[in-house]
Amino acid sequence: MANFKVGDRVKVLSNACGSENPVGSVGIITLTDEYTDCRVVVKGCTDDNLVNWHHHSELELLELGI
């Protein structure tokens, strides 16, 4: 499992935890608890803090943040 950080670019593999981000979409991690969950903002999708969280296992790292 990847250790995601704020700014990482990721691909959404699943939204089993209830996120409204579509599977296959690409976004940027804006918040993380480092162990289990990340907030992923996808351009064109809702920016509501309550509906765009994913478990680490639902994400694929594409590019490290700066």
Buried (B, 14 or more C-beta within 10 A) or exposed (E): EEEBEEEBBBBBEEBEEEBEBEEEBBBBBBEBEEEEBBBBBBEEBEEEEEBBBBBBEBBEBEEEBE
